[in-house]
């Protein structure tokens, strides 16, 4: 199984997926034999899921499919993406529904080959979201007939009830790996763990950050409504965020091309805000990726931002975004905290460590990650996070601020890391987030020196994040 990598939310375009309802589309073609093509739209769904099963991230699998799918129109591409992400997001629950439906027909999934199981999973997802049996048979008659009566049970709502209980019940209901559900329950109790699981099972909203240097949120909201006639709303917590309620042609929209808005999850925006950069500060964004938080920091204050990352490709993307935002306050630096030269020690007023992590807080945006992640990955990330934080502390000036953040919901990568740092590094003391976020916002987050952000709980809420602030003495 492929090693999981942290998905940076501000590095990858956010996607909106509207689920299928009713009959499944005019392109469906009846097919019988297992090796025949199933119709150009449905084929692409199966091909994309096959690539994910082979270890490709979902967004990359779709990009590869669409690159060669010149025959697909815009609506068809949206539909393919909707179904692929829907199946990945709900995969464990769908498998459980299939298993119970098969048991009701006195059949077993144990002897079903993986390729056919993938096809059954898609049909079950469509059935569970309103498709009728005739539509399913038109799409993939062979898979429907492979287990007679099973999909009909799902369509008719005659699936035997689940007998699961406790942690395993909500792990299946919200399609969460069991080890993640157990870690959450051990840390927070079953009630809070289920709340987090439910938040991670929702579709991710599409959220913009307004560049306050060149535009106002009110102006951008009005412009979006005028240009696209879509529902938009301000984010509930982040002062510069906008949540889109429908699809827009963002990449060809003039304010986007001119750097007035960027795609960025609300939680990511709040982490940049938590750093509290001030005019004249020298800031190190130590794990910058493609620079979403660097751009946000540079928009908030006249600070000089050094955006560091070991991957040149990400820094190239940052340079493109920096040019679009027309800011000269960001300087890219290829490198890693653990190998920084001594001249960088004690240099920075504020340092942000948006640490590589399991990415469990982004499951709704990267649902394929759920099925690649292994429990050993948690231990590997924790070890690295401790080393990163120690190295980062050395770069902060005495009296300066160090902010640690992840897009993980696991205590092991968050509260435990900060407790270890404060208990073992005498250079660091806890700093109330109220000092950077302000009393009102810190209160709404329930923040002390640390805070959890999301996931959700509202449909337009942020992904799952953690942030903590420390001061170097």
C-alpha positions as CSV (number, residue, x, y, z in Angstrom):
1,X,0.0,0.0,0.0
2,X,1.3,3.4,-0.9
3,X,2.7,5.7,1.8
4,X,0.3,8.5,2.6
5,X,1.4,12.1,2.0
6,X,0.1,15.2,3.5
7,X,-2.4,16.9,1.1
8,X,-1.9,20.6,1.3
9,X,-5.4,22.1,1.0
10,X,-4.1,25.4,-0.5
11,X,-1.9,23.5,-3.1
12,X,-4.7,21.6,-4.8
13,X,-7.8,23.2,-6.4
14,X,-10.9,22.7,-4.2
15,X,-13.7,20.8,-5.9
16,X,-17.4,20.9,-5.5
17,X,-19.3,17.7,-6.2
18,X,-23.1,17.6,-6.5
19,X,-24.4,14.1,-6.2
20,X,-26.4,12.2,-8.8
21,X,-30.2,11.9,-8.4
22,X,-32.7,10.0,-10.4
23,X,-31.9,8.2,-13.6
24,X,-28.2,8.1,-14.3
25,X,-27.9,9.9,-17.7
26,X,-28.5,9.7,-21.4
27,X,-25.2,8.1,-22.3
28,X,-25.9,4.8,-20.7
29,X,-25.5,1.8,-23.0
30,X,-26.6,-1.8,-22.2
31,X,-23.7,-4.2,-22.1
32,X,-23.5,-7.9,-21.3
33,X,-20.1,-9.3,-21.4
34,X,-17.6,-8.5,-18.7
35,X,-14.9,-7.2,-21.1
36,X,-17.1,-4.9,-23.2
37,X,-17.0,-1.1,-22.7
38,X,-19.9,0.3,-20.6
39,X,-20.4,3.7,-22.2
40,X,-18.0,6.6,-22.5
41,X,-19.2,8.4,-19.3
42,X,-19.5,5.3,-17.1
43,X,-16.2,3.9,-18.5
44,X,-14.4,7.0,-17.2
45,X,-15.8,6.5,-13.7
46,X,-14.6,2.9,-13.6
47,X,-11.2,3.8,-15.1
48,X,-10.7,6.6,-12.6
49,X,-11.6,4.4,-9.7
50,X,-9.3,1.7,-11.0
51,X,-6.4,4.2,-11.0
52,X,-7.2,5.1,-7.4
53,X,-7.2,1.4,-6.5
54,X,-3.7,1.3,-8.1
55,X,-2.5,4.0,-5.7
56,X,-3.1,7.2,-7.6
57,X,-4.7,10.1,-5.7
58,X,-8.2,10.8,-6.8
59,X,-7.5,14.3,-8.3
60,X,-4.6,12.9,-10.3
61,X,-6.7,10.0,-11.5
62,X,-9.4,12.3,-12.8
63,X,-6.9,14.7,-14.3
64,X,-5.4,11.8,-16.3
65,X,-8.8,10.6,-17.4
66,X,-10.0,14.0,-18.5
67,X,-6.7,14.7,-20.4
68,X,-7.6,12.1,-22.9
69,X,-11.4,12.4,-22.7
70,X,-11.9,15.1,-25.4
71,X,-15.3,13.6,-26.1
72,X,-16.7,14.5,-22.7
73,X,-18.6,17.8,-22.3
74,X,-18.4,20.0,-19.2
75,X,-21.5,18.5,-17.6
76,X,-20.3,15.0,-18.2
77,X,-17.0,15.7,-16.6
78,X,-18.7,17.2,-13.6
79,X,-20.8,14.0,-13.4
80,X,-17.8,11.8,-13.6
81,X,-16.1,13.7,-10.8
82,X,-19.3,13.7,-8.7
83,X,-19.6,9.9,-8.8
84,X,-15.9,9.2,-8.4
85,X,-15.6,11.4,-5.3
86,X,-18.9,10.2,-4.0
87,X,-17.9,6.5,-4.2
88,X,-14.5,7.2,-2.6
89,X,-16.2,9.3,0.2
90,X,-18.8,6.7,1.0
91,X,-16.9,3.5,0.1
92,X,-17.0,1.7,3.4
93,X,-20.7,2.4,3.9
94,X,-21.4,1.3,0.4
95,X,-19.5,-1.9,0.9
96,X,-21.5,-2.6,4.0
97,X,-24.8,-1.9,2.2
98,X,-23.8,-4.3,-0.5
99,X,-22.8,-7.0,2.0
100,X,-26.1,-6.8,3.9
101,X,-28.1,-6.7,0.6
102,X,-26.2,-9.8,-0.6
103,X,-26.8,-11.6,2.7
104,X,-30.5,-10.8,2.3
105,X,-30.3,-12.7,-1.0
106,X,-28.3,-15.5,0.6
107,X,-25.3,-14.5,-1.5
108,X,-21.7,-13.6,-0.6
109,X,-19.3,-11.0,-1.9
110,X,-16.3,-13.1,-0.9
111,X,-15.9,-14.6,-4.4
112,X,-16.5,-11.4,-6.4
113,X,-13.3,-10.3,-8.2
114,X,-12.0,-6.8,-7.4
115,X,-12.8,-5.3,-10.8
116,X,-16.4,-6.5,-10.6
117,X,-16.6,-5.3,-6.9
118,X,-15.6,-1.8,-8.1
119,X,-18.4,-1.9,-10.7
120,X,-20.9,-3.1,-8.1
121,X,-19.8,-0.3,-5.7
122,X,-20.5,2.3,-8.3
123,X,-24.0,0.9,-9.1
124,X,-24.7,0.6,-5.3
125,X,-23.7,4.2,-4.8
126,X,-26.0,5.3,-7.7
127,X,-28.9,3.1,-6.4
128,X,-28.4,4.6,-2.9
129,X,-28.7,8.1,-4.4
130,X,-31.9,7.5,-6.3
131,X,-31.1,5.6,-9.5
132,X,-33.7,3.0,-10.6
133,X,-33.0,-0.6,-11.5
134,X,-33.6,0.0,-15.2
135,X,-30.9,2.7,-15.3
136,X,-28.4,0.4,-13.5
137,X,-29.0,-2.5,-15.9
138,X,-28.6,-0.1,-18.8
139,X,-25.2,1.0,-17.4
140,X,-23.8,-2.4,-16.5
141,X,-26.1,-5.3,-17.0
142,X,-23.3,-7.9,-16.3
143,X,-22.5,-6.5,-12.9
144,X,-26.2,-6.3,-12.0
145,X,-26.8,-9.9,-13.0
146,X,-23.6,-11.0,-11.3
147,X,-25.5,-11.0,-7.9
148,X,-29.2,-11.3,-8.8
149,X,-31.5,-9.4,-6.5
150,X,-28.8,-7.6,-4.6
151,X,-29.0,-4.2,-6.3
152,X,-32.8,-4.5,-6.5
153,X,-32.9,-4.7,-2.7
154,X,-30.9,-1.4,-2.5
155,X,-33.1,0.3,-5.0
156,X,-36.3,-0.8,-3.1
157,X,-34.9,0.0,0.3
158,X,-35.1,-3.7,1.5
159,X,-31.5,-4.0,2.8
160,X,-31.4,-5.9,6.2
161,X,-30.5,-3.5,9.1
162,X,-27.0,-3.3,10.4
163,X,-26.1,-5.0,13.7
164,X,-23.0,-3.0,14.3
165,X,-22.6,-1.0,17.5
166,X,-20.2,1.4,19.2
167,X,-17.2,2.7,17.3
168,X,-17.5,0.2,14.5
169,X,-21.0,1.4,13.8
170,X,-20.1,5.1,13.1
171,X,-16.8,4.1,11.5
172,X,-18.9,2.2,8.8
173,X,-21.7,4.7,8.7
174,X,-19.3,7.6,8.0
175,X,-16.8,5.5,6.0
176,X,-13.9,6.0,8.3
177,X,-11.0,3.5,8.7
178,X,-11.5,1.6,12.0
179,X,-8.1,2.5,13.4
180,X,-8.8,6.2,12.9
181,X,-12.2,5.9,14.6
182,X,-10.6,4.0,17.5
183,X,-7.9,6.7,17.9
184,X,-10.5,9.4,18.0
185,X,-12.7,7.5,20.4
186,X,-9.7,6.8,22.7
187,X,-8.8,10.5,22.7
188,X,-12.2,12.2,22.9
189,X,-14.8,9.6,23.7
190,X,-17.3,8.0,21.3
191,X,-19.7,11.0,21.2
192,X,-17.1,13.5,20.1
193,X,-15.4,11.0,17.8
194,X,-18.7,10.4,16.0
195,X,-19.2,14.1,15.6
196,X,-15.7,14.4,14.0
197,X,-16.5,11.3,11.8
198,X,-19.7,12.9,10.6
199,X,-17.9,16.1,9.7
200,X,-15.3,14.3,7.7
201,X,-18.0,12.5,5.7
202,X,-19.5,15.7,4.3
203,X,-18.7,17.2,0.9
204,X,-16.0,19.9,1.2
205,X,-17.2,23.4,0.4
206,X,-15.4,25.6,-2.2
207,X,-13.9,28.5,-0.3
208,X,-12.1,31.6,-1.5
209,X,-9.8,34.0,0.3
210,X,-10.1,37.7,-0.7
211,X,-6.8,39.5,-1.1
212,X,-7.5,42.4,1.2
213,X,-4.7,44.4,-0.4
214,X,-6.6,44.7,-3.7
215,X,-10.3,44.0,-2.9
216,X,-12.9,43.8,-0.2
217,X,-15.0,40.7,0.7
218,X,-18.3,42.6,0.1
219,X,-17.2,43.7,-3.4
220,X,-16.1,40.2,-4.3
221,X,-19.4,38.7,-3.1
222,X,-21.4,41.3,-5.1
223,X,-19.2,40.6,-8.2
224,X,-19.7,36.8,-7.9
225,X,-23.4,37.2,-7.7
226,X,-23.5,39.5,-10.7
227,X,-21.1,37.5,-12.9
228,X,-22.3,33.9,-12.1
229,X,-25.7,34.2,-10.4
230,X,-24.7,31.8,-7.6
231,X,-25.3,31.7,-3.9
232,X,-22.3,33.0,-2.0
233,X,-21.8,33.7,1.7
234,X,-19.0,35.0,3.9
235,X,-17.2,32.4,6.0
236,X,-18.4,32.2,9.6
237,X,-15.0,32.7,11.2
238,X,-12.3,33.8,8.7
239,X,-12.6,37.6,8.0
240,X,-11.6,37.3,4.3
241,X,-13.3,34.1,3.3
242,X,-16.2,33.5,0.8
243,X,-18.0,30.2,0.4
244,X,-19.4,29.4,-3.0
245,X,-22.8,27.7,-3.3
246,X,-22.5,26.7,-6.9
247,X,-20.0,26.1,-9.7
248,X,-18.2,29.0,-11.2
249,X,-15.6,29.3,-14.0
250,X,-13.1,30.6,-11.5
251,X,-9.9,30.2,-13.5
252,X,-11.2,32.4,-16.2
253,X,-12.7,35.0,-13.9
254,X,-10.9,38.3,-14.0
255,X,-10.6,38.9,-10.2
256,X,-9.0,35.4,-9.9
257,X,-6.5,36.1,-12.8
258,X,-5.7,39.4,-11.2
259,X,-4.9,37.9,-7.8
260,X,-7.9,39.4,-5.9
261,X,-9.1,36.0,-4.8
262,X,-7.4,32.6,-4.1
263,X,-8.8,29.2,-3.4
264,X,-8.1,28.5,0.3
265,X,-10.1,26.6,2.9
266,X,-11.4,28.6,5.8
267,X,-9.3,26.7,8.3
268,X,-6.1,27.4,6.4
269,X,-7.0,31.1,6.4
270,X,-7.4,31.0,10.2
271,X,-4.0,29.4,10.7
272,X,-2.4,32.2,8.7
273,X,-4.3,34.7,10.9
274,X,-3.1,32.8,14.1
275,X,0.5,33.7,13.3
276,X,-0.3,37.3,14.0
277,X,2.2,38.8,11.6
278,X,2.8,42.5,12.0
279,X,4.3,45.2,9.8
280,X,8.0,44.9,9.6
281,X,8.2,41.3,10.8
282,X,10.4,38.7,9.2
283,X,8.3,35.5,8.8
284,X,9.4,32.0,8.0
285,X,6.7,29.8,6.5
286,X,8.7,26.6,7.1
287,X,6.6,24.0,5.2
288,X,5.1,26.4,2.6
289,X,4.1,24.0,-0.1
290,X,2.6,26.1,-2.9
291,X,2.3,29.1,-0.6
292,X,-1.3,29.5,0.2
293,X,-0.6,30.6,3.8
294,X,2.4,32.7,2.7
295,X,0.1,34.6,0.4
296,X,-2.4,35.1,3.1
297,X,0.2,36.3,5.6
298,X,1.6,38.8,3.1
299,X,-1.9,40.1,2.5
300,X,-2.4,40.7,6.2
301,X,0.7,42.7,7.1
302,X,3.7,44.5,5.6
303,X,5.9,41.6,6.6
304,X,8.6,39.9,4.6
305,X,7.8,36.2,4.2
306,X,10.3,33.5,3.5
307,X,8.4,30.6,2.0
308,X,10.5,27.4,2.3
309,X,9.8,24.0,0.9
310,X,12.0,21.1,-0.3
311,X,10.0,20.7,-3.5
312,X,10.9,23.0,-6.3
313,X,7.7,22.2,-8.2
314,X,5.6,23.6,-5.3
315,X,7.8,26.7,-5.1
316,X,7.3,27.3,-8.8
317,X,3.6,27.2,-8.3
318,X,4.1,29.7,-5.4
319,X,6.0,32.0,-7.8
320,X,3.1,32.0,-10.2
321,X,0.6,32.7,-7.5
322,X,2.8,35.4,-6.0
323,X,3.1,37.1,-9.4
324,X,-0.7,37.0,-9.8
325,X,-1.2,38.6,-6.4
326,X,1.5,41.2,-7.3
327,X,3.3,41.0,-4.0
328,X,7.0,41.4,-3.6
329,X,7.0,40.6,0.1
330,X,7.4,36.8,-0.5
331,X,10.8,35.2,-1.1
332,X,10.9,31.5,-2.0
333,X,13.6,29.3,-0.4
334,X,14.3,25.7,-1.3
335,X,15.2,23.8,1.8
336,X,14.2,21.9,5.0
337,X,14.1,22.9,8.6
338,X,16.3,20.1,9.7
339,X,19.2,21.1,7.5
340,X,19.0,24.9,7.8
341,X,22.4,26.7,8.1
342,X,23.3,28.2,11.4
343,X,22.9,31.7,10.0
344,X,19.1,31.1,10.0
345,X,19.0,30.4,13.8
346,X,17.4,33.1,15.9
347,X,16.6,35.1,12.8
348,X,12.8,35.2,12.5
349,X,10.1,37.2,14.4
350,X,7.5,34.6,13.6
351,X,7.7,31.0,12.3
352,X,4.9,28.9,11.0
353,X,5.3,25.1,10.9
354,X,2.3,23.7,8.9
355,X,3.7,20.2,9.5
356,X,3.4,17.2,7.2
357,X,0.9,14.9,8.7
358,X,-1.6,12.1,8.0
359,X,-4.1,14.6,6.5
360,X,-7.0,13.0,8.3
361,X,-8.6,16.5,8.6
362,X,-8.9,16.6,4.8
363,X,-10.7,13.2,4.3
364,X,-13.8,14.9,2.8
365,X,-11.6,16.8,0.3
366,X,-9.3,13.9,-0.4
367,X,-11.4,10.8,0.3
368,X,-9.0,8.4,-1.4
369,X,-6.5,9.1,1.3
370,X,-8.7,7.2,3.8
371,X,-8.1,4.0,1.9
372,X,-4.3,4.5,1.5
373,X,-3.6,5.5,5.1
374,X,-2.1,2.9,7.5
375,X,-1.8,3.1,11.3
376,X,2.0,3.0,11.0
377,X,1.9,6.3,9.1
378,X,0.7,8.0,12.3
379,X,3.9,6.9,14.1
380,X,6.1,8.0,11.3
381,X,4.5,11.4,11.1
382,X,4.6,11.9,14.8
383,X,8.4,11.3,14.9
384,X,9.0,13.7,12.1
385,X,6.7,16.4,13.6
386,X,8.7,16.3,16.9
387,X,12.0,16.8,15.0
388,X,10.5,19.6,12.9
389,X,9.2,21.5,15.9
390,X,12.6,21.3,17.6
391,X,14.4,22.6,14.5
392,X,11.8,25.4,14.1
393,X,12.3,26.6,17.6
394,X,16.0,27.3,16.8
395,X,15.0,29.8,14.0
396,X,12.8,32.0,16.2
397,X,14.2,35.1,17.8
398,X,14.0,35.4,21.6
399,X,10.5,36.8,22.3
400,X,9.3,35.7,18.8
401,X,6.3,33.5,18.0
402,X,6.2,29.9,16.8
403,X,2.9,28.5,15.5
404,X,2.4,24.8,14.8
405,X,-0.4,23.5,12.7
406,X,-1.7,20.4,11.0
407,X,-4.6,19.3,8.9
408,X,-5.0,16.2,11.1
409,X,-7.8,15.5,13.6
410,X,-5.6,13.0,15.6
411,X,-4.5,13.9,19.1
412,X,-1.2,12.1,18.5
413,X,-0.2,14.7,15.9
414,X,-1.6,17.7,17.7
415,X,-2.0,18.1,21.4
416,X,0.5,15.4,22.2
417,X,3.1,17.1,20.0
418,X,2.7,20.4,21.7
419,X,2.7,18.9,25.2
420,X,5.9,17.1,24.3
421,X,7.5,20.4,23.0
422,X,6.5,22.4,26.0
423,X,7.6,19.7,28.4
424,X,11.0,19.1,26.7
425,X,12.1,22.4,25.1
426,X,12.9,25.1,27.7
427,X,13.1,27.7,24.9
428,X,9.3,27.5,24.4
429,X,6.3,28.6,26.5
430,X,2.6,28.5,25.6
431,X,1.2,31.7,24.2
432,X,-2.6,32.4,24.3
433,X,-4.0,32.5,20.8
434,X,-6.1,35.4,21.9
435,X,-3.0,37.5,21.4
436,X,-3.1,36.9,17.6
437,X,-6.7,36.0,16.9
438,X,-8.3,38.5,19.2
439,X,-10.6,37.8,22.1
440,X,-13.8,37.3,20.1
441,X,-12.5,34.9,17.5
442,X,-10.4,33.0,20.1
443,X,-13.5,32.6,22.2
444,X,-15.6,31.3,19.3
445,X,-12.9,28.7,18.7
446,X,-12.6,27.8,22.4
447,X,-8.9,28.6,22.1
448,X,-6.3,28.6,24.8
449,X,-2.7,28.3,23.5
450,X,-4.2,25.7,21.1
451,X,-7.4,25.3,19.1
452,X,-9.2,22.8,16.9
453,X,-10.8,24.1,13.8
454,X,-13.6,22.0,12.1
455,X,-14.3,19.6,10.5
456,X,-17.5,21.4,9.7
457,X,-19.8,21.1,11.6
458,X,-21.8,23.1,9.1
459,X,-21.8,22.1,5.4
460,X,-19.9,25.3,4.7
461,X,-17.4,24.9,7.5
462,X,-13.7,24.3,7.3
463,X,-11.7,21.1,7.0
464,X,-10.2,19.6,10.2
465,X,-7.2,21.6,11.5
466,X,-5.2,22.1,14.7
467,X,-3.2,25.2,15.6
468,X,-1.0,26.1,18.6
469,X,1.0,29.1,19.5
470,X,4.2,29.3,21.5
471,X,6.7,32.0,22.4
472,X,10.4,31.6,22.5
473,X,12.0,32.9,25.7
